[in-house]
């Protein structure tokens, strides 16, 4: 499991300043409450940066070519977590774990928004353990970064984002197979 984070560091260190700037812009967007809608674009930029072994392009965050599908997917994600929070918080955690792959699936554009949620659910329900372990490690890494006067998060946040894309990439074929087995249709 630590291999994703090691690989994430390898990707980030090649363009550290660009990754830090990308992370700051994404964190600012998140602080205004609209960042969730930029997550598919963030993962597209991270995918391209990981492939090129460089820093992600800031402008890629603001590419609105897929804004409707991205917004619908992220609204589904947000509403599911909000509804889950009505169940004493346990439902919110379950929704977050079961829809873990949704932003990355939305980034790939293979499924319509609702179908991306179904695809995430199809795989995640049988693989919750790996997702929980990944998230715990990511949380610990970011908490470690926060302990360095919060400045360390400028490095740990991009590393965990890159690691999350690499984690998704490792599971991608299994996610697609689970979605196919569940009858989730792909876009034409």
VMD Tcl script that draws the C-alpha trace (Angstrom):
set ca {
  {0.00 0.00 0.00}
  {2.88 2.37 0.66}
  {4.04 1.87 -2.93}
  {1.35 4.28 -4.16}
  {2.69 6.97 -1.86}
  {6.31 6.28 -2.84}
  {5.31 6.47 -6.49}
  {3.27 9.59 -5.75}
  {6.36 11.20 -4.26}
  {8.42 10.16 -7.31}
  {5.88 11.90 -9.57}
  {5.61 15.02 -7.41}
  {9.32 15.56 -6.78}
  {9.97 15.93 -10.52}
  {8.02 19.19 -10.57}
  {7.70 20.01 -6.88}
  {7.08 23.76 -7.21}
  {4.39 23.23 -9.87}
  {2.73 20.54 -7.75}
  {2.76 22.83 -4.70}
  {1.16 25.66 -6.71}
  {-1.41 23.21 -8.12}
  {-2.19 22.00 -4.58}
  {-2.55 25.55 -3.27}
  {-4.97 26.48 -6.06}
  {-7.01 23.32 -5.45}
  {-7.06 23.93 -1.67}
  {-8.23 27.52 -2.25}
  {-11.04 26.26 -4.50}
  {-11.97 23.70 -1.83}
  {-12.04 26.41 0.85}
  {-14.64 28.34 -1.15}
  {-16.85 25.26 -1.28}
  {-16.68 24.91 -5.05}
  {-13.58 22.75 -5.15}
  {-15.58 19.55 -5.23}
  {-16.73 20.45 -8.75}
  {-13.09 20.78 -9.84}
  {-12.07 17.30 -8.63}
  {-12.58 15.50 -11.96}
  {-10.50 18.19 -13.68}
  {-7.89 17.86 -10.93}
  {-7.65 14.12 -11.57}
  {-7.40 14.68 -15.32}
  {-4.50 17.07 -14.69}
  {-2.90 14.63 -12.24}
  {-3.28 11.75 -14.72}
  {-1.55 13.78 -17.44}
  {1.18 14.95 -15.06}
  {1.82 11.41 -13.80}
  {2.14 10.16 -17.37}
  {4.49 12.99 -18.32}
  {6.38 12.86 -14.99}
  {5.88 16.61 -14.60}
  {3.74 19.08 -12.67}
  {0.03 19.34 -13.49}
  {-1.12 22.33 -15.48}
  {-3.09 24.85 -13.39}
  {-5.19 25.76 -16.42}
  {-6.43 22.17 -16.63}
  {-8.40 22.80 -13.42}
  {-10.44 25.39 -15.29}
  {-11.23 23.34 -18.40}
  {-15.02 23.34 -18.53}
  {-15.45 20.97 -21.48}
  {-17.07 18.35 -19.22}
  {-18.58 20.67 -16.61}
  {-22.15 19.34 -16.79}
  {-21.19 15.67 -16.33}
  {-18.57 16.59 -13.72}
  {-21.01 18.76 -11.78}
  {-23.73 16.10 -11.83}
  {-21.28 13.42 -10.69}
  {-19.98 15.55 -7.85}
  {-23.50 16.62 -6.83}
  {-24.41 12.91 -6.62}
  {-21.32 12.39 -4.45}
  {-22.12 15.36 -2.20}
  {-25.82 14.53 -1.84}
  {-25.03 10.89 -1.00}
  {-22.67 12.02 1.75}
  {-25.15 14.61 2.98}
  {-27.96 12.04 3.14}
  {-25.57 9.65 4.85}
  {-24.80 12.28 7.46}
  {-28.44 12.11 8.53}
  {-27.65 8.61 9.80}
  {-25.46 9.84 12.67}
  {-22.44 10.25 10.41}
  {-22.03 6.53 9.77}
  {-23.92 6.80 6.49}
  {-21.69 9.66 5.38}
  {-18.58 7.55 5.95}
  {-20.17 4.62 4.11}
  {-21.16 6.88 1.18}
  {-17.67 8.39 1.03}
  {-16.08 4.93 0.93}
  {-18.53 3.45 -1.56}
  {-18.23 6.44 -3.90}
  {-14.46 6.71 -3.46}
  {-13.76 6.05 -7.15}
  {-16.43 8.46 -8.45}
  {-14.25 11.56 -9.04}
  {-11.65 9.48 -10.90}
  {-14.30 7.69 -12.96}
  {-15.84 11.08 -13.79}
  {-12.38 12.25 -14.88}
  {-12.14 9.41 -17.37}
  {-15.56 10.16 -18.84}
  {-16.35 6.52 -19.58}
  {-19.69 6.65 -17.72}
  {-22.54 9.09 -17.31}
  {-22.56 10.68 -13.85}
  {-25.04 8.30 -12.21}
  {-23.41 5.31 -13.89}
  {-20.00 6.40 -12.57}
  {-21.51 6.28 -9.08}
  {-22.87 2.80 -9.79}
  {-19.46 1.68 -11.10}
  {-17.75 2.98 -7.98}
  {-20.29 1.21 -5.79}
  {-19.93 -2.05 -7.74}
  {-16.21 -2.27 -6.99}
  {-15.92 -0.48 -3.64}
  {-18.45 -2.61 -1.78}
  {-16.17 -5.64 -2.14}
  {-12.95 -3.68 -1.59}
  {-13.70 -1.40 1.35}
  {-10.68 -2.66 3.29}
  {-8.14 -1.48 0.71}
  {-9.87 1.89 0.44}
  {-9.93 2.36 4.22}
  {-6.24 1.47 4.52}
  {-5.37 3.87 1.69}
  {-7.37 6.69 3.28}
  {-5.86 6.09 6.72}
  {-2.34 6.22 5.32}
  {-3.18 9.38 3.33}
  {-4.65 10.95 6.46}
  {-1.55 10.09 8.52}
  {0.75 11.51 5.84}
  {-1.24 14.75 5.65}
  {-1.42 15.00 9.45}
  {2.37 14.60 9.50}
  {2.60 17.43 6.98}
  {0.28 19.57 9.10}
  {2.53 19.08 12.12}
  {5.26 20.98 10.31}
  {3.55 24.32 10.90}
  {1.01 23.36 8.22}
  {3.65 24.07 5.57}
  {4.30 20.35 5.09}
  {0.77 19.93 3.75}
  {1.88 21.91 0.70}
  {3.96 18.84 -0.18}
  {1.93 16.01 1.37}
  {-1.37 17.05 -0.25}
  {-0.05 16.77 -3.83}
  {1.71 13.50 -2.95}
  {-1.51 11.97 -1.61}
  {-3.48 13.24 -4.63}
  {-0.95 11.66 -7.01}
  {-0.98 8.49 -4.92}
  {-4.77 8.37 -5.11}
  {-4.64 8.52 -8.92}
  {-2.00 5.78 -8.94}
  {-4.14 3.71 -6.54}
  {-7.09 4.14 -8.90}
  {-4.92 3.21 -11.90}
  {-3.93 -0.03 -10.19}
  {-7.58 -0.91 -9.53}
  {-9.00 0.50 -12.78}
  {-9.38 -2.83 -14.61}
  {-11.07 -4.41 -11.58}
  {-13.39 -1.40 -11.25}
  {-14.38 -1.61 -14.90}
  {-14.88 -5.38 -14.63}
  {-17.07 -5.00 -11.52}
  {-19.11 -2.31 -13.27}
  {-19.49 -4.48 -16.35}
  {-20.57 -7.45 -14.20}
  {-23.12 -5.20 -12.49}
  {-24.51 -4.15 -15.88}
  {-23.42 -0.52 -15.64}
  {-23.60 0.92 -19.16}
  {-20.71 2.89 -20.63}
  {-21.15 5.98 -22.75}
  {-21.58 5.32 -26.48}
}
mol new
graphics top color blue
foreach p $ca { graphics top sphere $p radius 0.5 }
foreach p [lrange $ca 0 end-1] q [lrange $ca 1 end] { graphics top cylinder $p $q radius 0.2 }
display resetview
